[in-house]
Amino acid sequence: MGLYAVLAYRVSLSLREIGIRMALGASATAVTSSVVRSGLGLVALGFCLGLAGARWAGRLLQGMLYGVGGQDPLTLAAVAALLATVGGLACTLPARKAAAVSPADVIRVE
């Protein structure tokens, strides 16, 4: 929800810029990929910080975990894959909104 909210807010702030880009010839695919790329950059940053935090917390909680180690690579990979999927879905909704911007409507507002 947080990633979606940040990207939706960023898209709403840059609607004028997106409209001008589209008026100058940018395709909806280019706008969509730009928004998704910026969102996936945030996801990658979250992965790096989360992996470091998980490794640190795994060492601290090693004695309390039963049946799985604190550094279990399968568990970390499964969680990373799940979060990548959810992060990708959270990026697509604001990207679709950005691609649907009408350049004439954006310019007309000013």
Stockholm file with secondary structure:
# STOCKHOLM 1.0

chainA/1-110         MGLYAVLAYRVSLSLREIGIRMALGASATAVTSSVVRSGLGLVALGFCLGLAGARWAGRLLQGMLYGVGGQDPLTLAAVAALLATVGGLACTLPARKAAAVSPADVIRVE
#=GR chainA/1-110 SS CHHHHHHHHHHHHTHHHHHHHHHTTCCHHHHHHHHHHHHHHHHHHHHHHHHHHHHHHHHHTGGGCCSSCTTCHHHHHHHHHHHHHHHHHHHHHHHHHHHTCCHHHHHHHC
#=GC SS_cons         CHHHHHHHHHHHHTHHHHHHHHHTTCCHHHHHHHHHHHHHHHHHHHHHHHHHHHHHHHHHTGGGCCSSCTTCHHHHHHHHHHHHHHHHHHHHHHHHHHHTCCHHHHHHHC
//
